[in-house]
Amino acid sequence: MKLNYYPETDSLYIDLSERTSVESREISEGVVLDYDADGNLVGIDIDNAGVKVDIQKLTVSKLPAPETALANQGMHPTAQKPGGG
């Protein structure tokens, strides 16, 4: 996930995925959701971000540890590749 702030337009774009957006829907004034070809949410665009969100502060909490992310993909974090690699 990437957060990109554009001061020249006072907009904040939150990239949720590397997939290309093919459809956009404005859900409230100045807040647009971007979707990929499969209908998955891939980004959020917030216009006038300086008014709508506190862009000076970012708090991240309770993200899964890399081990948890691997386990969710069916992989064990200490598993080795076949052949000992």
C-alpha positions as CSV (number, residue, x, y, z in Angstrom):
1,M,0.0,0.0,0.0
2,K,1.3,3.5,-0.8
3,L,0.1,6.9,0.3
4,N,0.9,9.7,-2.1
5,Y,0.1,13.4,-1.2
6,Y,0.1,16.0,-4.0
7,P,0.5,19.4,-2.5
8,E,-0.1,21.3,-5.8
9,T,-3.7,19.9,-5.9
10,D,-4.1,19.1,-2.1
11,S,-5.0,15.5,-3.0
12,L,-4.2,12.3,-1.3
13,Y,-4.1,9.0,-3.3
14,I,-4.0,5.7,-1.4
15,D,-2.8,2.9,-3.7
16,L,-4.2,-0.3,-2.3
17,S,-2.9,-2.5,-5.2
18,E,-0.6,-2.5,-8.2
19,R,-3.5,-3.3,-10.4
20,T,-4.7,-0.8,-13.0
21,S,-7.9,1.2,-12.3
22,V,-10.6,0.9,-14.9
23,E,-13.6,2.4,-13.1
24,S,-14.0,5.2,-10.6
25,R,-17.0,6.0,-8.4
26,E,-17.4,9.2,-6.3
27,I,-18.8,8.1,-3.0
28,S,-19.0,11.6,-1.5
29,E,-17.9,15.0,-2.5
30,G,-14.2,14.8,-3.5
31,V,-13.8,11.1,-2.4
32,V,-13.4,8.7,-5.3
33,L,-12.9,4.9,-5.2
34,D,-11.0,3.2,-8.0
35,Y,-11.7,-0.3,-9.1
36,D,-9.9,-2.8,-11.3
37,A,-11.4,-4.9,-14.1
38,D,-12.6,-7.5,-11.6
39,G,-14.3,-5.0,-9.4
40,N,-11.7,-5.0,-6.7
41,L,-10.9,-1.7,-4.9
42,V,-7.4,-0.6,-5.9
43,G,-7.3,3.0,-4.8
44,I,-8.8,5.9,-3.0
45,D,-8.5,9.5,-4.1
46,I,-9.3,12.3,-1.6
47,D,-9.5,15.9,-3.0
48,N,-9.0,18.8,-0.6
49,A,-7.2,16.3,1.7
50,G,-5.8,19.1,3.9
51,V,-9.4,19.8,5.0
52,K,-10.7,16.3,5.1
53,V,-7.9,14.3,6.8
54,D,-5.0,15.0,9.1
55,I,-2.2,14.7,6.5
56,Q,0.5,15.6,9.1
57,K,-0.1,12.4,11.1
58,L,-0.1,8.7,10.1
59,T,-0.7,6.0,12.6
60,V,-0.2,2.4,11.7
61,S,-1.3,-0.3,14.1
62,K,-1.8,-4.0,14.2
63,L,-0.3,-4.8,10.8
64,P,0.4,-8.5,10.4
65,A,3.9,-9.5,11.0
66,P,5.7,-10.9,7.9
67,E,5.3,-14.4,9.4
68,T,1.6,-13.9,9.7
69,A,1.4,-12.7,6.1
70,L,3.3,-15.8,4.9
71,A,1.1,-18.1,7.0
72,N,-2.0,-16.6,5.4
73,Q,-0.5,-17.5,2.0
74,G,-0.1,-21.2,3.1
75,M,3.7,-20.8,3.7
76,H,5.7,-21.3,6.8
77,P,8.0,-18.4,7.6
78,T,11.0,-20.6,8.2
79,A,10.3,-23.0,5.3
80,Q,13.2,-23.5,2.9
81,K,13.0,-23.9,-0.8
82,P,13.5,-27.4,-2.2
83,G,17.1,-28.3,-2.5
84,G,18.1,-26.4,0.7
85,G,18.0,-22.9,-0.9
